[in-house]
Amino acid sequence: MKNIMAFGAMKNMVCCIAVLLPLQVNIGTYLPINDENTNEYVIDESNSDTPLPSDQKVVLMDLNSEYCDTKCFLLQNREKVDFISDIFAIDSDLVIENLIEINSNAKFDEYNIGRLIGSDGNLKTYNSFDRGLIEYLYEYSSENPENVDNQVVPYTGSSEYVVELIKYFTSLYDNVDYLTAVSIGAAESGYYKVGYMLRANNIYGGMSSRGLIKYKNIEYGVLSYIRLLSNSYYGKGLNTIESIGRVYCPSYDANGNKVASSHWLSLVRSAMNKYEDTYSVVTVNELIND
């Protein structure tokens, strides 16, 4: 971490028909597959000494194929598995071991690698491998707290990296608008430069009964913020700064109606002017090398 698919597909290959010239290798017995007048043959590898009829067409029935199981797939995506496991402060080897076990009796779904079940009893659907892995790790953390390191590592890096994280996570939680998310965070954290908030890995001002919430690392803090917006705001139909602000930073108008704080709205709008047209796709590899 900074201080982030493809199946090997079964190749369904049809017959390969060729007019064969005399060969210099042993290639097996060729047996008719139709009646005695057929000119098509298949390979019988039980006898490698029988020569190939030089005037026959050959149907290759037993071609090499490649299949990528759960372990193969996870190792192909090891960079993402390592990065996202580090966000949760869990050993990625334990994650891979657990995912292999979960998928041992079923073909894995790369977008729901943890085989998470919804309230309707069916597998949940996600928009990417990264998102499915994140949601699985939230559940894994809850069920296996002994494997999670909750030590807080204060963030001392750049504000630019925080913005890159917001780009990445809003692409996974795609109901959240990047510009709104980055602008609220900037308004709350002094454009991601307020020291005491960064030391708590908290960019959005989330509070508990004990004060500012502390997150284990900046990646987990930004993820928690975007996930909160996705589930508790956008997921409930609050998708403008005015509607978000009524809950996020409420005030009351002259008639006693709950509204977004005008000062907060002004700060967010100023940030929106700064970050307008700054979105770009960010990959795990770019985050690792940032």
C-alpha positions in Angstrom: 0.0 0.0 0.0 1.1 3.6 -0.2 2.7 4.2 3.4 -4.3 -1.0 -5.6 -9.9 -10.4 -15.0 -10.1 -12.4 -16.8 -10.9 -16.1 -16.7 -8.5 -18.2 -18.4 -11.4 -19.3 -20.6 -12.1 -22.9 -21.5 -11.2 -22.9 -25.2 -14.1 -24.6 -27.0 -12.3 -25.6 -30.1 -14.1 -27.4 -32.9 -12.4 -29.9 -35.2 -9.2 -28.9 -36.8 -9.2 -30.4 -40.3 -6.0 -30.5 -42.3 -4.5 -32.4 -45.1 -1.4 -34.0 -43.5 2.0 -34.4 -45.1 4.3 -37.1 -43.9 5.3 -36.5 -40.3 8.5 -37.0 -38.5 6.9 -37.5 -35.0 4.8 -40.2 -33.4 1.2 -39.0 -33.1 -1.0 -42.0 -32.3 -3.5 -44.3 -33.8 -6.1 -42.8 -36.1 -9.5 -44.6 -36.0 -12.5 -44.0 -38.2 -15.4 -42.2 -36.5 -18.1 -42.9 -39.0 -18.5 -45.9 -41.4 -15.9 -47.8 -43.2 -15.9 -45.3 -46.1 -15.2 -42.2 -44.0 -12.1 -40.2 -44.5 -12.3 -38.7 -41.0 -10.2 -40.0 -38.2 -9.6 -39.3 -34.5 -6.5 -39.7 -32.5 -6.2 -42.7 -30.2 -3.2 -42.0 -27.9 -3.1 -45.5 -26.6 -0.8 -46.5 -29.4 1.8 -44.0 -30.6 3.5 -46.2 -33.2 0.7 -46.4 -35.8 1.5 -44.1 -38.7 -0.9 -41.5 -39.9 -2.6 -42.3 -43.3 -1.1 -39.5 -45.4 -4.3 -39.0 -47.4 -6.8 -38.7 -44.5 -8.4 -35.7 -42.8 -8.0 -35.7 -39.0 -10.4 -34.5 -36.3 -8.5 -33.4 -33.2 -11.0 -34.3 -30.4 -8.7 -34.0 -27.4 -7.2 -30.6 -27.5 -5.4 -28.9 -24.6 -7.6 -26.6 -22.7 -7.0 -24.0 -20.0 -9.2 -23.5 -16.9 -8.7 -20.9 -14.2 -10.1 -21.8 -10.8 -10.6 -19.6 -7.8 -7.0 -19.7 -6.7 -5.7 -19.0 -10.2 -8.1 -16.1 -10.6 -7.1 -14.6 -7.2 -3.4 -14.9 -8.0 -4.0 -13.3 -11.4 -5.5 -10.4 -9.4 -3.0 -10.5 -6.6 -2.2 -6.8 -6.7 -5.8 -5.9 -6.1 -6.2 -8.5 -3.4 -3.1 -7.3 -1.6 -4.1 -3.6 -1.8 -7.7 -4.1 -0.7 -6.7 -6.6 2.1 -4.2 -4.0 3.3 -7.0 -1.4 3.5 -8.7 -3.7 6.0 -5.3 -4.6 7.6 -5.8 -8.3 7.0 -3.2 -10.7 5.7 -4.0 -11.3 2.0 -2.9 -14.9 2.3 -5.7 -15.5 4.8 -8.1 -13.8 2.5 -7.1 -16.0 -0.5 -7.4 -19.1 1.6 -10.8 -18.2 2.8 -12.1 -17.3 -0.6 -10.8 -20.6 -2.1 -12.8 -22.4 0.6 -15.9 -20.4 0.1 -15.9 -21.2 -3.6 -14.8 -24.8 -3.3 -18.2 -26.2 -4.2 -19.3 -23.7 -6.8 -18.0 -21.8 -9.8 -16.8 -18.5 -8.5 -18.5 -15.2 -9.5 -15.7 -12.7 -10.0 -18.0 -9.8 -9.1 -19.1 -11.5 -5.9 -16.1 -13.5 -5.0 -17.2 -13.8 -1.4 -20.6 -15.3 -2.4 -22.5 -12.8 -0.3 -26.2 -13.5 0.0 -28.9 -10.8 -0.1 -32.1 -10.6 1.9 -33.9 -12.4 -1.0 -31.7 -15.5 -0.6 -29.9 -14.9 -3.8 -26.3 -13.9 -4.5 -25.7 -10.2 -4.3 -24.6 -8.4 -7.5 -21.8 -5.8 -7.6 -20.3 -3.8 -10.4 -16.7 -5.0 -10.2 -14.3 -7.5 -8.6 -13.0 -4.7 -6.4 -16.4 -3.8 -5.0 -17.3 -7.4 -4.3 -14.0 -8.0 -2.6 -14.5 -4.9 -0.4 -18.0 -5.9 0.7 -16.8 -9.5 1.4 -14.0 -8.0 3.6 -16.4 -6.0 5.6 -18.2 -9.2 6.4 -14.9 -11.2 7.0 -13.7 -8.5 9.4 -16.9 -8.8 11.4 -16.7 -12.5 11.6 -12.9 -12.8 12.1 -11.9 -9.8 14.3 -8.9 -11.7 15.5 -7.4 -11.5 12.0 -7.8 -7.7 11.8 -5.2 -5.1 12.9 -7.0 -2.0 14.0 -4.0 0.0 14.9 -4.3 3.6 13.7 -1.6 4.8 11.3 -1.8 8.6 11.0 -1.7 9.9 7.4 1.1 12.2 6.5 0.9 12.1 2.7 -0.4 14.5 0.1 -3.9 15.9 -0.4 -3.6 14.8 -4.1 -3.5 11.1 -3.0 -6.7 11.5 -1.0 -8.4 12.9 -4.1 -7.2 10.0 -6.1 -8.7 7.6 -3.5 -12.0 9.4 -3.8 -11.9 9.0 -7.6 -11.3 5.3 -7.1 -13.9 4.6 -4.5 -16.6 6.6 -6.2 -16.1 4.5 -9.3 -16.9 1.4 -7.2 -19.8 3.0 -5.4 -21.2 4.4 -8.6 -24.4 5.8 -7.1 -22.1 8.5 -5.5 -21.3 11.6 -7.5 -17.5 12.2 -7.5 -17.7 16.0 -7.6 -20.2 16.1 -4.7 -18.1 13.7 -2.6 -14.7 15.4 -3.2 -16.2 18.8 -2.5 -17.9 17.9 0.8 -14.7 16.2 1.9 -12.7 19.3 0.9 -15.1 21.6 2.8 -14.8 19.5 5.9 -11.0 19.0 5.9 -9.6 22.2 4.5 -9.0 20.6 1.1 -7.5 17.6 2.8 -4.8 19.5 4.7 -6.2 19.8 8.3 -3.6 18.0 10.4 -5.8 16.6 13.2 -8.3 15.2 10.7 -5.6 13.5 8.6 -4.0 12.0 11.7 -7.3 10.4 12.4 -7.6 9.4 8.7 -11.0 11.1 8.8 -11.7 13.5 5.9 -15.4 14.1 6.3 -15.7 15.1 10.0 -17.6 12.0 11.2 -18.1 12.1 14.9 -18.8 9.5 17.6 -19.6 10.0 21.3 -15.9 10.1 21.9 -15.2 12.8 19.3 -13.7 12.6 15.8 -13.9 9.0 14.5 -10.4 7.5 13.9 -9.8 5.1 11.1 -6.9 2.6 10.8 -5.5 4.2 7.6 -6.3 6.8 5.1 -7.6 4.3 2.5 -10.0 2.8 5.0 -11.1 6.3 6.1 -11.9 7.4 2.6 -13.6 4.1 1.8 -15.8 4.6 4.9 -16.8 8.1 3.8 -17.7 7.0 0.3 -19.6 4.0 1.6 -21.5 6.1 4.1 -22.6 8.5 1.3 -23.6 5.5 -0.9 -25.7 3.7 1.8 -27.0 6.5 4.0 -27.4 9.4 1.6 -27.6 8.5 -2.1 -29.1 5.1 -1.2 -31.9 7.0 0.5 -32.6 9.4 -2.3 -30.4 12.3 -0.9 -28.3 13.2 -4.0 -28.0 16.9 -4.0 -25.9 19.1 -1.6 -29.0 20.7 -0.4 -30.7 17.4 0.6 -27.4 15.9 1.9 -26.8 19.0 3.9 -30.1 18.8 5.7 -28.8 15.6 7.4 -25.0 16.2 7.1 -24.9 19.7 8.4 -28.4 20.9 9.3 -29.7 24.3 10.3 -33.2 25.8 10.5 -34.8 28.6 8.5 -37.0 31.4 9.8 -40.0 29.1 9.8 -38.3 26.4 11.8 -37.8 24.0 8.9 -34.7 21.9 8.8 -32.4 22.9 6.0 -28.7 22.6 5.0 -26.5 25.2 6.7 -26.0 28.1 4.3 -22.3 28.5 5.4 -21.7 24.8 4.7 -23.4 25.0 1.3 -21.2 28.0 0.4 -18.0 26.0 1.3 -19.1 23.0 -0.7 -20.0 25.1 -3.7 -16.6 26.8 -3.7 -14.9 23.4 -3.6 -17.1 22.2 -6.5 -15.8 25.1 -8.6 -12.2 24.0 -7.8 -12.8 20.3 -8.6 -15.1 20.6 -11.5 -13.9 18.6 -14.5 -11.1 16.9 -12.5 -12.5 13.3 -12.5 -10.5 10.6 -14.1 -10.4 6.8 -13.8 -7.9 5.7 -11.2 -6.7 2.1 -11.0 -5.2 0.1 -8.1 -1.9 0.1 -9.9 -1.9 3.9 -10.1 -2.7 4.2 -6.4 0.1 1.8 -5.4 2.6 3.8 -7.5 1.3 7.3 -6.7 
